[in-house]
Amino acid sequence: MLHYALAFLVVALIAAVLGFGGIAAGAAGIAKILFFVFLVLAIGGFLASLLRKP
C-alpha cells in the first residue's frame, strides 16, 4: 500500500510540474489517504504482534 501512495505522489508531482492542477490535487489527496491507511494498518499489525506473543 505504501508503494501505491508513493506512486500517486510521483504522479501528483509530475502533474504539478506540467501544470495540471486538478489532477495534481486529486493524486496528492489519494496519496495522503493511502499513506494514512498504511500507517493505521502498520500500527495495528505491530500492536497485534505484541499482544499475541506469550
Summary of the structure (lengths in Angstrom):
residues: 54
radius of gyration: 15.4
end to end distance: 29.6
largest distance: 55.1
contacts: 131
relative contact order: 0.16
helix: 91%
strand: 0%
